[in-house]
Amino acid sequence: MKKLIRNIILLLLPILLYYGVFLGFVGSVGLPKAIPGATPVATLGQYRAQPTTSVILGDSRMAHFDMDAVERITGRPFTNLAFGGASLNECLDELEWLLARYPQLDEVVFGFTFYNMNQSYDQDRFSAIETSLYNPFALLTNLSYNLELLQNLVISLGGGVLGGGETETRDPASYTYVDYTDPATGETVALRQDIVDYMDSIGGYTQSWQPDTEAFARLLEIINTCHARGIRFVVVMPPMHSAVLQHEVRPTGIEAQMLPMVEDLKQSPAEVLDYELTNRPAFTDDQFFDGLHLDYQRGLPQWTEMLFSAIA
């Protein structure tokens, strides 16, 4: 009998060790995390443990601010609940979850971009995120989190840099420039190869882009709800590389369809900080990591200062 029990323990030990690492990774039990805030379950779990009155929502373009810098600039603590790939409806689901549970919430900084306004970008994962937040078994059996853990363990063991935004930087000395011919105008310009590759990767997305009018109407409704509750609502449109605007967003008619929505937002109770289309910062080529994301070292700190000084 003792031998059987010993064999069962030996059999279960690797599994228990793995899930101990897993729980530490996602931060569900307060253990040191391989990547702080790497998953929405982790960030929401942290918020439940220590809620703030100011929050940030959005996709990856809003997810990697230096939060110490944000607090220094604004004079108040924010919790960043943005996560990579978040659709507009997922951000609204997350905000509704917060509004239902945290009456002390009094400030929302909300990322809004042409990319998550696409009708076909219909990610709908928040119910699974919420379930994982309250149900450890659902969390442990979540395939995407297990794959993320394994990927980052491999990176860590190989001596690589863990994290999301921290890895989004390139040495300008490594840039390769190529001649790019705009298919809409026939104009040839010199562009970074990685920017050209990025535009190629989103070309199908921009060509098929259609505004998600239902999600936008929902956004306006939630803005009005927040206003009625005395919650400050700041809509932030993150900057993109000028090549993406000139060669993808403008020729496909996305800009023309987005601008009336920007005006509708400005007529709402929200404050609107549009760095994407109408108030574009004069960022240089090397301040962008790719077509939509600022370089973590050379671009994001400058925008953080600019954005949160305006918010302050």
C-alpha positions as a printed NumPy array, in Angstrom:
array([[  0.   ,   0.   ,   0.   ],
       [  2.796,   2.389,   0.913],
       [  4.536,   1.576,  -2.349],
       [  1.354,   2.321,  -4.297],
       [  0.913,   5.669,  -2.552],
       [  4.577,   6.502,  -3.212],
       [  4.187,   5.657,  -6.912],
       [  1.048,   7.783,  -7.173],
       [  2.865,  10.728,  -5.56 ],
       [  5.83 ,  10.285,  -7.908],
       [  3.446,  10.143, -10.841],
       [  1.578,  13.286,  -9.796],
       [  4.625,  15.29 ,  -8.711],
       [  5.641,  16.55 , -12.206],
       [  2.042,  17.584, -12.874],
       [  1.786,  19.426,  -9.566],
       [  5.12 ,  21.14 , -10.165],
       [  4.026,  22.202, -13.664],
       [  0.769,  23.691, -12.442],
       [  2.601,  25.405,  -9.592],
       [  4.745,  27.161, -12.185],
       [  1.639,  27.838, -14.257],
       [ -0.218,  29.494, -11.382],
       [  2.811,  31.61 , -10.648],
       [  2.969,  32.622, -14.307],
       [ -0.602,  33.818, -14.523],
       [ -0.44 ,  35.402, -11.082],
       [ -3.597,  33.789,  -9.78 ],
       [ -2.107,  32.97 ,  -6.378],
       [  0.192,  35.946,  -5.936],
       [  3.422,  34.108,  -6.781],
       [  6.163,  35.89 ,  -8.749],
       [  5.042,  35.994, -12.352],
       [  7.261,  35.232, -15.318],
       [  5.659,  38.153, -17.123],
       [  3.687,  40.561, -14.922],
       [  0.351,  41.277, -16.547],
       [  1.083,  38.909, -19.414],
       [ -2.508,  37.664, -19.547],
       [ -5.854,  39.384, -18.978],
       [ -6.548,  36.851, -16.218],
       [ -3.378,  38.009, -14.444],
       [ -4.112,  41.723, -14.789],
       [ -7.728,  41.359, -13.698],
       [ -6.621,  39.197, -10.79 ],
       [ -4.19 ,  41.912,  -9.742],
       [ -6.931,  44.519, -10.059],
       [ -9.258,  42.475,  -7.827],
       [ -6.508,  42.311,  -5.206],
       [ -5.679,  46.019,  -5.398],
       [ -8.239,  48.066,  -7.351],
       [ -7.454,  51.618,  -8.424],
       [ -9.899,  54.358,  -9.361],
       [ -8.184,  54.891, -12.752],
       [ -7.83 ,  52.188, -15.412],
       [ -6.467,  51.771, -18.93 ],
       [ -8.235,  49.553, -21.468],
       [ -7.354,  48.658, -25.038],
       [ -5.25 ,  46.361, -27.186],
       [ -1.478,  45.861, -27.42 ],
       [ -0.885,  49.491, -28.41 ],
       [ -2.131,  50.504, -24.941],
       [ -0.745,  47.569, -22.968],
       [  2.918,  48.38 , -22.358],
       [  3.161,  51.763, -20.674],
       [  5.685,  52.197, -17.876],
       [  3.148,  52.451, -15.067],
       [  5.619,  54.114, -12.702],
       [  6.021,  56.857, -15.314],
       [  2.237,  57.104, -15.696],
       [  1.817,  57.622, -11.952],
       [  4.656,  60.154, -11.88 ],
       [  3.123,  62.187, -14.703],
       [ -0.502,  62.079, -13.541],
       [  0.037,  62.008,  -9.786],
       [ -2.291,  59.025,  -9.365],
       [ -2.017,  55.234,  -9.784],
       [ -3.529,  53.563, -12.836],
       [ -4.106,  49.87 , -13.475],
       [ -3.4  ,  48.822, -17.053],
       [ -6.   ,  46.235, -18.093],
       [ -5.247,  46.411, -21.838],
       [ -4.183,  43.176, -23.504],
       [ -2.825,  42.165, -26.875],
       [ -5.348,  41.516, -29.621],
       [ -8.312,  42.875, -27.676],
       [-11.274,  43.665, -29.899],
       [-13.493,  46.662, -29.278],
       [-16.28 ,  44.466, -27.925],
       [-13.866,  42.673, -25.594],
       [-12.719,  46.025, -24.19 ],
       [-16.348,  47.035, -23.691],
       [-17.111,  43.683, -22.014],
       [-14.176,  44.256, -19.686],
       [-15.36 ,  47.772, -18.872],
       [-18.9  ,  46.586, -18.156],
       [-17.41 ,  43.969, -15.804],
       [-15.556,  46.734, -13.961],
       [-18.567,  49.043, -13.817],
       [-20.704,  46.297, -12.292],
       [-18.205,  45.538,  -9.513],
       [-16.176,  48.648,  -8.692],
       [-18.297,  51.7  ,  -7.858],
       [-15.148,  53.607,  -6.879],
       [-13.989,  53.657, -10.508],
       [-13.81 ,  57.3  , -11.62 ],
       [-11.502,  57.432, -14.676],
       [-11.259,  55.305, -17.82 ],
       [ -8.568,  55.702, -20.476],
       [ -9.902,  53.735, -23.433],
       [ -7.912,  52.74 , -26.512],
       [ -9.816,  53.116, -29.771],
       [ -8.262,  52.435, -33.17 ],
       [ -9.18 ,  51.651, -36.744],
       [ -7.766,  48.176, -36.173],
       [-10.264,  47.105, -33.504],
       [-13.132,  48.876, -35.285],
       [-13.19 ,  46.291, -38.065],
       [-16.49 ,  44.421, -38.26 ],
       [-14.702,  41.165, -39.119],
       [-12.415,  41.441, -36.092],
       [-14.968,  39.727, -33.883],
       [-12.865,  38.315, -31.051],
       [-15.175,  37.368, -28.175],
       [-13.114,  35.903, -25.343],
       [-14.09 ,  37.858, -22.281],
       [-16.58 ,  35.307, -20.954],
       [-13.791,  32.693, -21.01 ],
       [-11.429,  35.188, -19.329],
       [-14.022,  35.855, -16.619],
       [-14.597,  32.122, -16.113],
       [-10.859,  31.519, -15.76 ],
       [-10.641,  34.342, -13.245],
       [-13.072,  32.588, -10.883],
       [-12.552,  28.943, -11.822],
       [ -9.018,  27.552, -11.268],
       [ -9.788,  24.392, -13.238],
       [-10.828,  26.406, -16.295],
       [ -7.645,  28.428, -15.926],
       [ -5.406,  25.377, -15.654],
       [ -6.959,  23.757, -18.72 ],
       [ -6.864,  26.896, -20.883],
       [ -4.792,  25.896, -23.917],
       [ -3.644,  29.405, -24.866],
       [ -2.288,  30.131, -21.386],
       [ -0.494,  26.783, -21.253],
       [  1.092,  27.429, -24.651],
       [  2.098,  30.929, -23.564],
       [  3.693,  29.524, -20.428],
       [  5.677,  26.931, -22.356],
       [  6.81 ,  29.494, -24.922],
       [  8.083,  31.861, -22.26 ],
       [  9.742,  29.098, -20.266],
       [ 11.713,  28.225, -23.395],
       [ 12.651,  31.894, -23.852],
       [ 13.683,  32.163, -20.21 ],
       [ 15.769,  28.981, -20.222],
       [ 17.446,  30.141, -23.426],
       [ 18.501,  33.415, -21.825],
       [ 16.041,  35.52 , -23.823],
       [ 14.092,  38.551, -22.637],
       [ 10.663,  37.83 , -21.179],
       [  7.825,  40.229, -21.723],
       [  5.621,  41.833, -24.305],
       [  6.504,  45.465, -24.874],
       [ 10.073,  45.117, -23.614],
       [ 10.93 ,  42.961, -26.631],
       [  9.47 ,  45.449, -29.126],
       [ 12.626,  47.38 , -29.91 ],
       [ 15.106,  47.322, -32.803],
       [ 18.532,  48.865, -33.252],
       [ 18.285,  51.395, -36.113],
       [ 21.653,  50.08 , -37.312],
       [ 19.856,  46.834, -38.203],
       [ 17.277,  48.518, -40.472],
       [ 17.238,  47.548, -44.132],
       [ 15.596,  49.976, -46.552],
       [ 13.998,  48.931, -49.828],
       [ 12.154,  50.658, -52.651],
       [  8.414,  50.355, -52.105],
       [  5.972,  51.086, -54.902],
       [  2.57 ,  52.205, -53.712],
       [  0.043,  50.06 , -55.626],
       [ -2.541,  52.856, -55.496],
       [ -0.391,  55.685, -56.886],
       [  2.609,  54.006, -58.482],
       [  4.884,  56.21 , -56.373],
       [  8.148,  54.617, -55.245],
       [  9.55 ,  55.498, -51.825],
       [ 12.277,  54.108, -49.56 ],
       [ 10.828,  52.206, -46.594],
       [ 12.166,  49.878, -43.924],
       [ 11.865,  46.267, -45.018],
       [ 10.134,  45.304, -41.755],
       [  7.541,  48.056, -42.26 ],
       [  6.877,  46.806, -45.801],
       [  6.532,  43.269, -44.431],
       [  4.124,  44.538, -41.781],
       [  1.955,  46.286, -44.358],
       [  1.905,  43.099, -46.405],
       [  0.753,  41.174, -43.328],
       [ -2.235,  43.486, -42.719],
       [ -3.062,  44.134, -46.372],
       [ -5.921,  41.644, -46.444],
       [ -7.258,  43.102, -43.216],
       [ -7.329,  46.679, -44.512],
       [ -8.723,  45.674, -47.921],
       [-11.728,  43.967, -46.296],
       [-12.199,  46.536, -43.515],
       [-15.763,  47.514, -42.613],
       [-16.742,  49.661, -39.614],
       [-18.307,  47.82 , -36.694],
       [-21.24 ,  50.197, -36.247],
       [-22.875,  48.091, -33.534],
       [-19.728,  48.103, -31.4  ],
       [-19.325,  51.838, -31.967],
       [-22.914,  52.495, -30.868],
       [-22.213,  50.402, -27.788],
       [-19.111,  52.496, -27.071],
       [-21.137,  55.72 , -27.227],
       [-23.732,  54.221, -24.889],
       [-21.093,  53.22 , -22.333],
       [-19.526,  56.693, -22.546],
       [-22.916,  58.174, -21.639],
       [-23.308,  55.66 , -18.784],
       [-19.906,  56.629, -17.397],
       [-20.727,  60.326, -17.721],
       [-23.972,  59.822, -15.793],
       [-21.993,  58.119, -13.023],
       [-19.41 ,  60.88 , -12.873],
       [-16.668,  58.757, -14.447],
       [-14.176,  60.602, -16.608],
       [-13.85 ,  58.875, -20.   ],
       [-10.801,  59.541, -22.195],
       [-10.734,  57.997, -25.674],
       [ -7.172,  57.495, -26.915],
       [ -6.298,  56.729, -30.535],
       [ -2.67 ,  55.515, -30.597],
       [ -0.224,  56.672, -33.293],
       [  0.734,  54.525, -36.277],
       [  3.629,  54.682, -38.724],
       [  3.002,  57.228, -41.483],
       [  3.526,  54.518, -44.124],
       [  0.554,  52.545, -42.791],
       [ -1.637,  55.638, -42.963],
       [ -0.46 ,  56.634, -46.432],
       [ -0.342,  53.218, -48.095],
       [ -2.953,  51.15 , -46.247],
       [ -5.449,  53.181, -44.201],
       [ -6.   ,  56.112, -46.537],
       [ -6.197,  54.339, -49.954],
       [ -8.657,  51.712, -48.682],
       [-11.082,  54.387, -47.44 ],
       [-10.634,  53.508, -43.769],
       [ -9.605,  57.039, -42.821],
       [-12.64 ,  58.554, -44.568],
       [-14.973,  56.217, -42.657],
       [-13.206,  56.689, -39.317],
       [-13.181,  60.504, -39.292],
       [-16.975,  60.906, -38.839],
       [-16.774,  58.514, -35.877],
       [-14.004,  60.618, -34.367],
       [-16.306,  63.639, -34.679],
       [-19.141,  61.691, -33.04 ],
       [-16.823,  60.874, -30.143],
       [-15.88 ,  64.533, -29.817],
       [-19.578,  65.389, -29.57 ],
       [-20.024,  62.849, -26.783],
       [-19.131,  63.469, -23.106],
       [-15.772,  61.752, -23.681],
       [-12.469,  63.531, -24.042],
       [-10.798,  62.488, -27.297],
       [ -7.042,  62.318, -27.826],
       [ -6.57 ,  61.305, -31.456],
       [ -2.94 ,  60.586, -32.293],
       [ -3.9  ,  58.18 , -35.077],
       [ -5.595,  60.371, -37.691],
       [ -6.045,  64.062, -36.829],
       [ -3.4  ,  65.025, -34.28 ],
       [ -0.492,  62.869, -35.339],
       [  2.774,  63.366, -33.423],
       [  5.893,  64.029, -35.496],
       [  7.464,  60.707, -34.564],
       [ 10.445,  59.618, -36.613],
       [ 10.887,  56.327, -38.4  ],
       [ 13.071,  54.853, -35.665],
       [ 10.458,  55.57 , -32.99 ],
       [  8.272,  52.787, -34.395],
       [  8.894,  49.101, -33.799],
       [  6.527,  48.132, -36.606],
       [  3.617,  49.686, -38.47 ],
       [  1.338,  50.055, -35.454],
       [  3.525,  49.756, -32.356],
       [  5.979,  52.302, -31.014],
       [  9.517,  51.205, -30.238],
       [  9.669,  50.346, -26.546],
       [ 12.906,  52.272, -25.991],
       [ 12.772,  55.15 , -28.498],
       [  9.072,  55.859, -29.056],
       [  6.843,  54.611, -26.265],
       [  8.456,  56.682, -23.463],
       [  7.967,  59.893, -25.461],
       [  4.336,  59.077, -26.213],
       [  3.727,  58.078, -22.597],
       [  4.923,  61.517, -21.506],
       [  2.844,  63.241, -24.193],
       [ -0.34 ,  61.235, -23.582],
       [ -0.467,  61.259, -19.809],
       [  0.592,  64.899, -19.574],
       [ -2.491,  65.654, -21.667],
       [ -4.598,  63.405, -19.454],
       [ -3.175,  65.006, -16.306]])
